[in-house]
Amino acid sequence: MLNIFSLANGRLFQEEIESLEELTRFQPIWVDLENPTIEEKRWIKQHYGLSIPEDAMDEDIEESARFYEEDNGDLHIRSDFLIDDNDQPRSVRVAFILNLTNPTLKSKGVLFSIHDEDVPVFRLLRMRARRAPGLIEDAKEVLLALFDADAEYSADTLENIYDELEKVSKQVLAGDVTDARAGEVLAAIARQEDLNGRIRRNVMDTRRAVSFMMRSKMLSSDQFEEARQILRDIESLDNHTAFLFDKINFLMDATVGFININQNKIIKIFSVASVALLPPTLIASVYGMNFQHMPELAQTWGYPYALALMVASALGPMWYFRKRGWLK
């Protein structure tokens, strides 16, 4: 899918392009390629003279090749954007190409973004730009606004993590955590821990991209200050992810503690039972000896007497354990 965005009366308007002829009729500031076909890439090359690298969206690309400037003035930024999916949270690699210095190319002043699937941050920016006149002024503003929206999206996701952990916390701290409930709690905690880690990695990547823009001296004074504000927001998100990691570790330890308590209860029952059965075992062992002079063996009441003695010797310790509260 190839979408272009042009400015009109301070607002960002979107057009879906289905042919090269349609592409030539517009002067966009942003060209967004979502899972582009070979033909759409060819349109971009023919009209703008821009060749999209084959590894533009590769996730295993070298770190040194994620932020760089080509000889023709094209800036390349490859950054990850978070998708908070309940079933499969993940990060999507987005490649940005921006030419600000080479007037011989039609791509001058146009931001190109290439990605494999729709990104929530992109939808958020499109909605805001349509409703807020003056939000976007040029291609650099689009890129900054995307990173700003990414930081805000991460912040919203962190709030959702906190809400989910609050639910888990109520279950854990209420006590009486069964093994089945503990399993559910541990699964929920693991999901939130994974998402929190993805957010931390995502904001770290966003920080690097914004820092690269600041170092490249491509920003105006106002845009530079806006970039600094994005970095400050990311710094606060870093602190919050650290807080959530601590909370996750606490809940994990508390849940594992309840599992250990449940296991100790079972072990305690077996320990009490084994101790209570020691006296009857001793009595049975004594009367199992094959000595000739054992007076009870010759009496008719010997067998019931031995049984009664064993039962009494078992009930005595059980009564004592119950009185001391060891059976609770």
N, C-alpha and C positions, 0 to 999 in steps of 0.2 A: 504494500500500500504506500502510495506517495502522496503526502499532504504538504501544501505550501501555506504559509501564513504571511499576510501582508498587512501593513498599517493603513488605516483609514480613519480620520478624525480621532486619532489617539487610541483607537481600539485595534485589537488583533483579530483579523478575519481569516477563516480557514477555507481552503478549497481543495477538494480531492481531485488529483490529476489522473487522467486515464489515457493521455496521448501526448506526444512531443509537441504537437501544435498548441494544445492547451497550456503547456508549460511556458511556451514562448510569449504568451499574452500577459503574463504577470511579472511584477517586479517584487518578489517576496523578500523578507528579511530572515525568514526561517524556512528551511526545507526539511521535512521530517520523513524519513524512510523507515517504515516498519516492515520488517521481514521482506526487503525489496527483492523483486525478481531481476533476472539478468537484463530484461528489456528496460526496466525502470532505471537500472544503473547506466544502461547505454544512453538513455535520454539525458541523464545528468552529465555524462561525459560529452555528449554532442552539444548541448546547450551551454553548459558552464565550463567545459574543458577540465572537469574535475574527475579524476580516477579514484574510485573508492577502493581502498586496499582490501585484498582478499581476507586478511586476518583482522579486519576492523573490529569484529565482535568476539574474537577469540579470548577465552578466559585465561589461557595459559601463556599469554604473551609476556615477554620480559618486562620487568618493572621499569627499566630505563626507556622502553619504547612506548610508554603510556602517555607521556607528556613531552612533546618535542615540537620544534618548528622546522619546516622544510626550507630549502633554498629559495623556493618561489614565494615564501611568505606565509604559507598555510600553517596554521596552528592546529596541532592534533592533541586532543584530550580524550582519554578513554577512562570513563568513570563508571562505578557501579551504583545502581538505584534499587532500593528495597521494594519488594512486593510482599505485603503482609497478607498472605493467603492462609486461611485457617487450616487447610489440609496440608499445604506445602509452602511455607514461607521460603523465599529465595531472593537472590540478588540478580539483577539483569545488567549485563555489560552494555553500555551505550558509548558509541564513538562519535565525537564531535570534531568537525573540521570547520575552521573559520579563517578567512583571508581578509586582513584589514589593511594591507600595505601595497599589494600589487594591483594597480589599476588596469593592467592589460587583460585581466581575467574578469569575466562576467560574474564570477563568484565573489567579487570584492564586496564586503559588507553583508554577506549572506551566511547564516549559520546552517550547517548541515548536521543532522543527527541521524545515526543509523543504529537500529536495535532489532532484536528478533521478535519481541512481543510488546504488547501495550503496557505502558508504565503508568501507574496511578498519578505520579508526580506530574507527568505531561498533561493528563486530563485536568488536574487541579490548576495548572498554569493557564491552560486554554480557557477554562471557565472564568478565572479571575480577569484575564486580559480582555475578555469580551465585556465584562461588567464594569471594569474600572478604567476609565479613559486616562491616558497618560502613564499607565503602569509600565508600558514598554515603549522605548524610544528607538532602539537599534538592536542589532544582533547581539552585542555584548550584554545588553540588558536582558535579553532572552536567556542567555547562558547563566547569568547571575541569578535571575529569577528562578530558574530551574534548580540551581543548587540551594537557594533559599527555601524553595518549596520542599526540597528533599529533606532539609534539616527540620522543617516543620512537620513533615510526614513522619519522620523518625521520632519526633517529640510526641506526636499523637499515639504512635505505636507503643512508645514507652509508657504512656498513661494507661493504655489498654493492658499492658503487662502488669502494671501495678494493681489495676482492678482485679485481674485474674489471680494475682498472688494474694490479694486481700480475701478472696473467696477461699483459696486454699488454706490461708492462715486461720480462718474461722473454723474450718474442719479440723485442722491439726490441734489448735489450742483448745478446742472444745473437749478434748480428752476422749477416752474410750475409742481409740482408733483401731479398728479391726485390721487384720492382715489384708483383706480384700480392699478396704478403703485406703489403706496405706499404699497398695499397689496403684490405685487410681491417682492418689495424690502425687506419688513419685513420677508417674507418667506426665501429669500436668506440669509439675515443676520442671521436668526435663524439657518439655516443649517451650516453656517460657525462658529457660536458660539458653536454649538454642537460638531463639528469636532475639534475646538480649545481646547475645554474641554477634549475631548478624548485624544488628543495629550499630554496635560499636565498630565493627569492621567497615560498615557503610559510611558512618560519619567520619572515620579516619580517612577513607578514600576521598570523601567530599572535601575535607580540609586540605588534602594534598592538591586537589584540582584547583581550589580557590587560591591557594598559595602560589601555584604556578601562574595563574592569571595575574596576580599582583606582581610577581617577579618579572613577567614579560612586558610590563609597562604599557599594556594595552588599554588600561582603564583610565577614565577621567577622574578628577579629584572626588566628585560625588560618588562615582562607581567604586572608587578605591575605598571610600569610607563605608559604603554598603558591603563590600567584601569583608572589611574588618568586622562589621557587625555580624556577618554570617559566621566568621571564625569565633566570635565571642559566644554566639548561640551554640556552636558545636562544642565549645569548651564546657558549657553548662550541661550539655547532653552527656559528655564524657563522665562528668561527676555523677550524674544521675544513673548511668549504666553501672558505675562502680557501686553505688548504693543498692541497686537492684541485685547485683551479684552477691552482695553481703546478705541481703534478705533471702535470696534463693538458697544460699548456703545454710542460713539459720533454719529455714523450713525443711531443708533436706536433712540436716542433723536431727531436728526434732522428730521428723517422721521415722527416720532410722532408729531413733531412741525408742519410739513407741513399738516398733517391730521387735527390738531387743527385749523390751518389757514383756511383750506377749510371749516371746520365746522363753524368757526366764520363768514366766508363770507355768508353762508346760513342764519345764525342767524341774521346777519346785514341786509340782504334783508328783512327778516320778520319784524325786528324792524323798519326799514324805512317805510315799507308799513303800519305797524300799526300806526305809528306816522302821516303819511300822511293822513290816513283815519280818524283821530280823528276829525278834523274840519268838514268834511261832516257829520260825525255821530252826532256831536253837532247840526248842522243845522237841520238835519232830526229829531232829538229829539225835538228841539224847535217847529218845524212845526207839530210835532205829538201831541202836547199838545191840549187838548180839551177846550180851552178858547173861550168865545163868541166874545170878541173884539180883533180879529186878522185881521187887514185890508186886508192883502194879500189873505186871504181865500175867500174873496168876489169878488176878481178881476179875470178876465179871464186870465190875465198874471201871476197869482200867482204860479201856478204849474210849468211852464217852468222857471219862475224866481228862484224858490227854487232849481230846478235841476241845473241851470246854476251856482247858488251860491255855490252849493256843489262841482261841477266840478272845479270851480275856486279855492275854498278853498283846494282842493286836489292837483291841479297843482302847486299852490304857494309853498308849502313845498317841493314838488319834485324838482322844479326849484332851490330852495335854497340848497337842499342837493346835487344836481348835481354840482352846482357852487362851493360848498365847497369840492367836490371830494369824498363825502361819499358813492357814488354809485359805485365806481370802485372796 
